[in-house]
């Protein structure tokens, strides 16, 4: 029989090891991250689509103090700045932060840190925003509690993510066509698929991130007014700016991507 403290220590070591794998993986992706049609923002039309989406789901976010978790290369930071937000970013990868600072100079403060344990003061932000982060969490229960803590009473949480383990028919068809296309016109991969697979197998949401489960967990963490919806208008704007091969990658997100908004209650 194992002592509880021994189990805690083993789990801590395991989580640390996975976090280092995640840090390494995203650091390697920092140079190609913006080339991805799903990560880079490739047109003014797409930028404006993201602005409308965030504005509709977090009214009054402009001029507020906003923390962007997993801020990466600072691409989505552009959306928040265009809305008038006073943005700060936090990312686990120094390489990602270097790229973000090159884009935004001293206009945005970027923190090196862990999105599951931000170590930032209580009640500091009017909003917390993240894109393509939640599916990577090891301990979402702890993360959601931390995000609630750093929000001001009445502050908003905005999550943009997807159920990447689920594929609708249209997404499966796009994936099949992409595989055939790549046989005849191979291209250099934008990421290490094997490293991605090994990391995903260790994540909390390794079987998929459903909005039903996410909404339930946010409610248990203390969030109120939790809603989800599609990325209205965004995919259409991305497709217009993409080449034919990138369109196949974008179409694989059909029926999988979503936005979730929630609020820290005025009184807890």
Buried (B, 14 or more C-beta within 10 A) or exposed (E): EEEEEEEEEEEEEEBEEBBEBBBBBBBBBBEBBBEBBBBBBBEEBBBBBBBBBBBEBBEEBBEBBBBBBBBBBBBBBBBBBBBEBBBBBBBBBEBBBEBBBEBBEEEBEBBEBBBBEBEBEEEBBBBBBBBBBBBBBBBBEEBBBBBBBBBBEEBBBBBBBBBBBEBBEEBEBBBEBBEEBEEEEEEEEBBBEEBEEEBBEBBBBEEEBBBEBBBEBBBEBBBEEBEBEEBEBBBEBBBEBBEEBBBBBBBBBBBBBBBBBBBBEEEE
